[in-house]
């Protein structure tokens, strides 16, 4: 069975990003472990202004059901995106 995301917390805007009108998408590579924890994150596409750190912190709080192969949980790397837009 594939990895199943149960909840994906949203990162907040930083004051400096809002003041500077920074918008866009951050892309992270996230290592989802077989034991149900986020083991590592790597920022592949940055926005700066503290938004990268907010996205990483949110990704670390993702709740998920691990991927299984032959009925056994396995680790997997998956791309996770966080979009920031000022409305």
Secondary structure, DSSP 4 states (H G I P E B T S, - for coil): ---EEEE-PPPPPPHHHHHTT--EEEEEEEEE-TTSSEEEEEEEE---TTHHHHHHHHHTT-EEE-EEETTEEE-EEEEEEEEE---
